[in-house]
Amino acid sequence: MKLSFCMIVKNEAENLPRCLGSVRDVVNEMIVLDTGSTDETVAIAQSFGAQVHHFPWNNSFSDARNEALKYVIGDWILVLDADEVLVPAIIPSLRQAIQQEQAIVINLIRHEIGATQSPYSLVSRLFRNHPAIRFSRPYHAMVDDSVTQLMAREPDWQVINYADVAILHYGYGPGAIASRNKLEKARTTMEGFFADHPDDAYVCSKLGALYVQMDDWTRGIELLQHGLQTPSNPPIRYELHYHLGIAQSRLQNFSQAERHYHLAIAQSLLESLKLGAYNNLGGLLQNRGDWTGAKALFAKVLAIDPTFAAGHYNLGMSLKALGQMVEAIAHYQQAIALNPHYAEAYQNLGVVLLKLGRVPESLEMFEKAIALHKQQNSPEGDRLRQSLQQMGFRVN
C-alpha cells in the first residue's frame, strides 16, 4: 500500500520543516497545496521533495483540501496541518492498519500540546484514496460526511479508531491562539454554513463553542442545546455537553454545568477524549468544597494521562485542602516538571512549603511565581509580592 501525504499551507515557513520532517521518510509522496504564501513556504516544501501546487484562497478549507486531493496517487492519504507532526512511534502500527481490506478511515488521536482544557481529540486524517471521499464544510473541513454517505451505500467498509496518540498539534503555544480577527472570520464562515444547515449537530457544537469562547453566552447556549435536539454521534454529543458545561460554569449555573459534564462523560468514547470533562467537573467539586470528590476525579484524570500538568496541579490543590501536604508537594512538583512556566503551581507549592515551615524553599518558589506572573502580564505577581511583604518577607 502506497501512502501519500497531503496538506494545504499559507505562510507556514516557521512550522513547515518540523511537519514535513516528521513524514518525509514515512510516505511515498508529499503533496503541498499553497494558497498564496508570501514567505519561504514554497521553497521549504520543495527542499523537502514535496510536489507544490497552487490554489487561490476562496475562504473554504474544504475546497482547498479537495483541490490537493486531485494530485494524490497513493492508496492511502495522510493529512496534517503545518503546526502538526506525526508521532514516530506509531508508524509501524499505522502501516499495518492500512493493510486491512475493509478499512476506509483510520481516526487518529491528536494531542493538543499546551491546551489547558481538552488535550486530546479524534480526527479523521488517514483515509483510503477513494473517489467518493471528499472534504466538506468551509471551516473545520472533514471527510466524515462523505464517508457516512459512502458507508450507507457500501456498508462493508469499516472506520477504525486508533487508540494511541498519532499526531502532536502545536496550535496552542504562545502566540498561536487565534486572534479576535481570526475568531470573527471563523464565526462568519460557520454562520454561513449554519444558515444552510440549521440541523447539523456538528456545526452547532463548533459554532456554539465559538460563541462561548467569544463570551456570547446566550447564542452559544441556545445553539449547543439545539444541537442536542438533532441526531448526532457520541463524539459530537460529548462536545455539545462539554461546551454547555463550560458556558454554564462561567455563568455560575454550577448544578447545570455539573449535569452536562456528567452527560459528556457518559458518552461512549475513549477515556482520553473525555479528559477535559473529568478535569472541569473536578474543578466544580473543588469550588463547592467537595475536596474528596475532586481528589477522586483528578486521580482519574492522571490515571488516563499522567503527563497532564493541570491534572497534577489540581490534584495538588485538593490534597492541600485535605491537609495532605507531602502528597500535594509531589504533585505540584510534577506539574512544574511537565510545565516549567506554571506560575500557579510554583505559587501554591510556596504556600504548602510555608505551612510546613520550610521558609527558604517557600520564598524561592514565590519568587519564581512572581517572575512568571510578570512574564505572563498577570497582576497576580504584584498581589503575591504585596502579601508577602505584609507578612514581613522580602522577595526579589
C-alpha positions as CSV (number, residue, x, y, z in Angstrom):
1,M,0.0,0.0,0.0
2,K,1.4,3.4,-1.0
3,L,0.8,6.2,1.4
4,S,0.5,9.8,0.2
5,F,0.9,12.9,2.4
6,C,-1.3,15.9,1.6
7,M,-1.6,19.4,3.1
8,I,-2.7,22.9,2.4
9,V,-0.5,25.9,3.5
10,K,-0.2,29.6,3.6
11,N,2.8,31.4,5.1
12,E,4.0,28.5,7.2
13,A,7.7,28.8,6.8
14,E,8.2,28.6,10.6
15,N,6.3,25.4,11.2
16,L,6.7,23.5,7.9
17,P,10.1,22.0,8.4
18,R,9.0,20.3,11.6
19,C,5.9,18.9,9.9
20,L,7.4,17.7,6.7
21,G,10.4,16.2,8.6
22,S,8.0,14.0,10.6
23,V,6.5,12.4,7.4
24,R,9.3,12.6,4.8
25,D,10.6,9.1,5.5
26,V,7.2,7.6,6.1
27,V,5.2,8.4,2.9
28,N,5.7,7.7,-0.8
29,E,4.9,11.2,-1.9
30,M,4.2,14.6,-0.4
31,I,1.6,17.0,-1.9
32,V,1.6,20.6,-0.7
33,L,-1.0,23.0,-2.0
34,D,-0.1,26.6,-1.4
35,T,-2.9,29.1,-1.1
36,G,-1.0,32.3,-1.5
37,S,2.2,32.3,0.6
38,T,4.4,35.4,0.6
39,D,7.2,33.9,2.7
40,E,9.6,31.0,2.1
41,T,6.9,28.3,2.4
42,V,7.0,27.1,-1.2
43,A,10.8,26.9,-1.2
44,I,10.9,25.0,2.0
45,A,8.3,22.5,0.8
46,Q,10.3,21.9,-2.4
47,S,13.5,21.5,-0.4
48,F,11.9,18.5,1.3
49,G,11.0,17.0,-2.0
50,A,7.3,17.9,-2.0
51,Q,5.2,18.5,-5.1
52,V,3.9,22.0,-4.7
53,H,0.7,23.1,-6.4
54,H,-1.1,26.4,-6.2
55,F,-4.7,27.4,-5.5
56,P,-6.2,30.8,-4.9
57,W,-7.7,31.1,-1.4
58,N,-11.5,31.3,-1.6
59,N,-12.4,31.2,2.2
60,S,-13.2,27.5,2.0
61,F,-10.9,24.9,3.6
62,S,-12.8,22.1,2.1
63,D,-12.3,23.5,-1.4
64,A,-8.6,23.8,-0.9
65,R,-8.2,20.3,0.6
66,N,-10.2,18.7,-2.2
67,E,-8.0,20.5,-4.7
68,A,-5.0,19.0,-3.1
69,L,-6.5,15.5,-3.2
70,K,-6.6,15.8,-7.0
71,Y,-2.8,15.3,-7.2
72,V,-2.6,12.3,-4.9
73,I,-1.8,8.9,-6.4
74,G,-1.2,6.7,-3.3
75,D,-3.6,4.1,-2.0
76,W,-4.0,5.9,1.4
77,I,-3.8,9.6,2.3
78,L,-2.4,11.2,5.4
79,V,-3.4,14.8,6.1
80,L,-1.7,17.1,8.5
81,D,-1.6,20.9,9.1
82,A,1.7,22.7,9.2
83,D,1.5,23.0,13.0
84,E,1.2,19.3,13.5
85,V,3.7,16.4,13.4
86,L,3.3,12.6,13.1
87,V,4.5,10.7,16.2
88,P,7.3,8.3,15.1
89,A,6.4,5.5,17.5
90,I,3.1,4.8,15.8
91,I,4.3,4.5,12.3
92,P,4.8,0.7,12.2
93,S,1.2,0.0,13.5
94,L,-0.3,2.6,11.1
95,R,1.4,0.7,8.3
96,Q,-0.3,-2.5,9.5
97,A,-3.6,-0.7,9.9
98,I,-3.8,0.4,6.3
99,Q,-3.4,-3.2,5.1
100,Q,-6.9,-4.0,6.4
101,E,-9.0,-4.6,3.3
102,Q,-12.3,-3.3,4.8
103,A,-10.8,-0.2,6.4
104,I,-11.9,3.1,4.8
105,V,-10.8,5.6,7.5
106,I,-8.4,5.3,10.5
107,N,-9.3,8.0,13.0
108,L,-6.2,9.3,14.9
109,I,-5.8,10.7,18.4
110,R,-4.3,14.2,18.3
111,H,-2.5,15.6,21.3
112,E,-3.2,19.3,21.7
113,I,0.1,20.5,23.1
114,G,-0.4,23.3,25.6
115,A,-4.2,23.0,25.7
116,T,-5.4,23.7,29.2
117,Q,-8.9,22.2,28.7
118,S,-9.1,19.1,26.4
119,P,-5.7,17.9,25.5
120,Y,-6.9,15.1,23.1
121,S,-9.1,15.0,20.1
122,L,-10.1,12.4,17.5
123,V,-9.5,13.4,13.8
124,S,-10.2,11.7,10.5
125,R,-6.8,12.3,8.9
126,L,-5.9,8.9,7.5
127,F,-8.2,7.5,4.8
128,R,-8.3,5.4,1.7
129,N,-7.9,7.2,-1.6
130,H,-11.4,6.6,-2.7
131,P,-13.2,8.8,-5.3
132,A,-16.2,9.2,-3.0
133,I,-14.2,10.5,-0.1
134,R,-14.0,14.3,-0.1
135,F,-13.9,17.1,2.4
136,S,-16.9,19.1,3.3
137,R,-17.6,22.3,5.3
138,P,-15.8,25.6,4.6
139,Y,-14.4,25.7,8.2
140,H,-13.4,22.6,10.2
141,A,-13.3,20.7,6.9
142,M,-13.5,17.0,7.3
143,V,-14.2,13.8,5.3
144,D,-16.7,12.4,7.7
145,D,-19.8,13.4,5.8
146,S,-18.7,11.8,2.6
147,V,-17.6,8.7,4.5
148,T,-21.0,8.4,6.1
149,Q,-22.7,8.6,2.7
150,L,-20.3,6.0,1.2
151,M,-20.9,3.5,4.0
152,A,-24.7,3.9,3.6
153,R,-24.2,2.7,0.1
154,E,-21.4,0.2,0.8
155,P,-21.9,-1.0,4.4
156,D,-18.9,-3.4,4.4
157,W,-16.5,-0.6,4.9
158,Q,-15.1,0.0,8.4
159,V,-14.0,3.0,10.3
160,I,-11.2,2.3,12.8
161,N,-10.4,4.4,15.8
162,Y,-6.6,4.2,16.5
163,A,-6.2,4.4,20.3
164,D,-2.7,5.8,20.7
165,V,-1.6,9.3,20.1
166,A,-0.6,9.7,16.5
167,I,-0.4,13.5,15.9
168,L,1.1,16.3,18.0
169,H,-0.6,19.7,17.5
170,Y,1.3,22.8,18.5
171,G,-1.5,25.3,17.8
172,Y,-1.9,26.2,21.5
173,G,1.5,27.5,22.1
174,P,2.3,31.1,23.0
175,G,1.2,33.4,20.1
176,A,-0.6,30.6,18.3
177,I,-4.0,31.1,19.9
178,A,-6.5,32.7,17.5
179,S,-6.7,36.4,17.4
180,R,-10.0,38.2,17.7
181,N,-9.9,38.9,14.0
182,K,-9.4,35.2,13.2
183,L,-12.3,34.3,15.5
184,E,-14.5,36.7,13.7
185,K,-13.6,35.2,10.4
186,A,-14.3,31.7,11.7
187,R,-17.6,32.9,13.1
188,T,-18.7,34.4,9.8
189,T,-17.8,31.3,7.8
190,M,-19.6,28.9,10.2
191,E,-22.6,31.1,10.4
192,G,-22.9,31.0,6.6
193,F,-22.8,27.2,6.7
194,F,-25.3,27.0,9.6
195,A,-27.8,29.2,7.7
196,D,-28.0,26.4,5.1
197,H,-27.7,23.5,7.6
198,P,-29.6,24.5,10.7
199,D,-30.0,21.0,12.0
200,D,-26.3,20.0,11.7
201,A,-25.2,18.9,15.2
202,Y,-21.5,19.2,14.3
203,V,-21.7,22.9,13.3
204,C,-23.9,23.5,16.3
205,S,-21.1,22.2,18.5
206,K,-18.4,24.1,16.8
207,L,-20.2,27.4,16.3
208,G,-21.8,27.2,19.7
209,A,-18.4,26.6,21.3
210,L,-17.0,29.6,19.4
211,Y,-19.8,31.8,20.7
212,V,-19.0,30.7,24.2
213,Q,-15.3,31.4,23.6
214,M,-16.3,34.9,22.5
215,D,-18.5,35.5,25.6
216,D,-21.7,35.4,23.5
217,W,-23.3,33.2,26.2
218,T,-27.0,33.4,25.0
219,R,-26.4,32.4,21.4
220,G,-23.8,29.8,22.5
221,I,-26.1,28.0,24.9
222,E,-29.0,28.2,22.5
223,L,-27.0,26.7,19.7
224,L,-25.4,24.0,21.8
225,Q,-28.9,23.0,23.2
226,H,-30.3,23.0,19.7
227,G,-27.5,20.6,18.6
228,L,-28.6,18.2,21.3
229,Q,-32.1,18.0,19.7
230,T,-30.6,16.8,16.4
231,P,-29.2,13.3,15.5
232,S,-25.5,13.0,16.3
233,N,-22.9,10.5,17.2
234,P,-21.2,10.2,20.7
235,P,-18.2,12.4,19.9
236,I,-20.4,15.3,18.8
237,R,-22.8,14.8,21.8
238,Y,-19.7,14.9,24.0
239,E,-18.7,18.2,22.6
240,L,-22.2,19.7,22.9
241,H,-22.4,18.7,26.6
242,Y,-18.8,19.7,27.3
243,H,-19.2,23.2,26.0
244,L,-22.5,23.6,27.7
245,G,-20.7,22.7,30.9
246,I,-18.1,25.4,30.3
247,A,-20.8,28.0,29.5
248,Q,-23.0,27.2,32.5
249,S,-20.0,27.2,34.7
250,R,-18.9,30.6,33.6
251,L,-22.4,31.9,34.2
252,Q,-22.2,30.3,37.7
253,N,-25.0,27.9,37.0
254,F,-22.9,25.2,38.6
255,S,-25.6,22.5,39.0
256,Q,-26.4,22.7,35.3
257,A,-22.7,22.7,34.5
258,E,-22.1,19.5,36.6
259,R,-25.1,17.8,34.8
260,H,-23.6,18.5,31.4
261,Y,-20.2,17.3,32.4
262,H,-21.7,14.1,33.7
263,L,-23.6,13.6,30.5
264,A,-20.4,14.3,28.5
265,I,-18.5,11.7,30.5
266,A,-21.3,9.2,29.9
267,Q,-20.8,9.2,26.1
268,S,-19.2,6.1,24.6
269,L,-15.7,7.4,23.8
270,L,-12.1,6.7,24.5
271,E,-11.4,7.9,28.0
272,S,-8.6,10.2,26.8
273,L,-11.1,12.1,24.8
274,K,-13.1,12.8,27.9
275,L,-10.2,14.2,29.9
276,G,-11.5,17.8,29.7
277,A,-14.9,16.9,31.2
278,Y,-13.3,14.9,34.1
279,N,-11.0,17.8,34.8
280,N,-13.6,20.5,34.7
281,L,-16.0,18.5,36.8
282,G,-13.3,18.1,39.4
283,G,-12.9,21.9,39.4
284,L,-16.6,22.4,40.1
285,L,-16.4,20.0,43.0
286,Q,-13.4,21.9,44.4
287,N,-15.4,25.2,44.1
288,R,-18.2,23.8,46.3
289,G,-15.8,22.3,48.8
290,D,-16.1,18.6,47.9
291,W,-12.4,18.1,48.1
292,T,-12.6,14.3,48.4
293,G,-14.8,14.0,45.3
294,A,-12.5,16.4,43.5
295,K,-9.4,14.4,44.6
296,A,-11.0,11.2,43.1
297,L,-11.7,12.9,39.8
298,F,-8.2,14.3,39.4
299,A,-6.8,10.9,40.3
300,K,-8.9,9.6,37.5
301,V,-7.6,12.3,35.2
302,L,-4.0,11.3,35.9
303,A,-4.8,7.6,35.5
304,I,-5.9,8.5,32.0
305,D,-2.9,10.8,31.3
306,P,0.0,11.0,33.8
307,T,1.6,13.8,31.7
308,F,-1.3,16.2,32.1
309,A,0.2,19.1,34.1
310,A,-3.1,20.7,35.0
311,G,-4.2,17.4,36.5
312,H,-1.2,17.3,38.8
313,Y,-1.8,20.9,39.8
314,N,-5.5,20.3,40.5
315,L,-4.8,17.2,42.5
316,G,-2.2,19.1,44.5
317,M,-4.9,21.7,45.3
318,S,-7.3,19.0,46.6
319,L,-4.6,17.4,48.6
320,K,-3.6,20.7,50.2
321,A,-7.2,21.4,51.2
322,L,-7.4,17.9,52.8
323,G,-4.2,18.6,54.7
324,Q,-2.1,16.0,52.8
325,M,0.8,18.4,52.4
326,V,3.6,16.0,51.4
327,E,1.4,14.5,48.7
328,A,0.4,17.9,47.5
329,I,4.1,18.9,47.2
330,A,4.8,15.9,45.0
331,H,2.0,16.8,42.5
332,Y,2.9,20.5,42.4
333,Q,6.5,19.5,41.6
334,Q,5.3,17.1,38.9
335,A,3.1,19.9,37.4
336,I,6.2,22.1,37.3
337,A,8.4,19.4,35.8
338,L,5.8,19.0,33.0
339,N,5.3,22.7,32.6
340,P,8.2,24.9,33.8
341,H,6.2,28.0,33.2
342,Y,3.3,27.0,35.5
343,A,3.2,30.1,37.8
344,E,0.2,28.9,39.8
345,A,2.0,25.7,40.6
346,Y,5.1,27.5,41.9
347,Q,2.9,29.8,43.9
348,N,0.8,27.1,45.6
349,L,3.9,25.0,46.2
350,G,5.3,28.0,48.0
351,V,2.2,28.1,50.2
352,V,2.5,24.5,51.2
353,L,6.2,24.8,51.9
354,L,5.5,27.9,54.1
355,K,2.8,25.9,56.0
356,L,5.4,23.3,56.7
357,G,7.9,25.8,58.0
358,R,10.3,25.4,55.0
359,V,10.6,29.2,54.6
360,P,13.7,29.5,52.3
361,E,12.3,26.9,49.9
362,S,9.0,28.6,50.1
363,L,10.4,32.1,49.2
364,E,12.3,30.6,46.3
365,M,9.0,29.2,44.9
366,F,7.2,32.5,45.5
367,E,10.0,34.4,43.6
368,K,9.7,32.1,40.7
369,A,5.9,32.5,40.7
370,I,6.2,36.3,40.8
371,A,8.7,36.3,37.9
372,L,6.4,34.1,35.8
373,H,3.3,36.1,36.5
374,K,5.2,39.2,35.4
375,Q,6.3,37.4,32.1
376,Q,2.7,36.5,31.5
377,N,1.4,40.0,32.2
378,S,-0.6,38.8,35.2
379,P,-1.4,41.2,38.1
380,E,-1.2,38.1,40.4
381,G,2.5,38.6,40.8
382,D,2.2,42.1,42.3
383,R,-0.6,40.9,44.6
384,L,1.6,38.0,45.8
385,R,4.6,40.3,46.4
386,Q,2.4,42.7,48.4
387,S,1.0,39.9,50.5
388,L,4.5,38.5,51.3
389,Q,5.7,42.0,52.2
390,Q,2.8,42.5,54.6
391,M,3.8,39.2,56.2
392,G,7.3,40.5,56.7
393,F,9.1,38.6,54.0
394,R,11.5,40.1,51.5
395,V,11.3,38.9,47.9
396,N,13.1,39.9,44.8
